[in-house]
Amino acid sequence: MSKNIKDLIADELKNVDSLSEVSFHRIDENTVHRYKLSVVKGKDQGKDFYLSSKKTVIGRGGVGIPLKDIDVSRLHACFEVQDSGQVLINDLGSTNGTFVNDVRIAEIALKSHDVIQVGATKLTFIIERASDNVGEQ
């Protein structure tokens, strides 16, 4: 008998010491999320990145989410997964700014399907829940 996605995720979570080792984040005993950033415009178009730790930096290199965009600062912005499941994005003093839904931000809580722009790169933020069919977003 095939396991459902919730059982597979629960099994994976039992086998790790820290949630930072996987791309799933337990919100409470019944809720597990995965946070995806899909590049929809720019040199990295078509790539998907997952927030696999509590804090993930996006920038040009040596970071959790490296982009091939000369308009992106080396340390451009930081995504922070809160214990509540909310995800914040903070601009790290980038030269060209960080935009969410075409508004320049310093820090903001993200919602699923928000569009983030760093440099010339645009990414869509997607919250995948354990009950969602992963990959069918």
Protein Blocks (a to p, Z undefined) as FASTA:
>chain_A
ZZdfklmmmmmmmmpfbfklpcbdcfblmbccddddddfbdjkgoiacddfbfbdcddfe
opabdcddfkbcfblbdcdddfkopacdddehianopaeehiacfbdcddehiacdehjb
ccddddddfkbcghiZZ
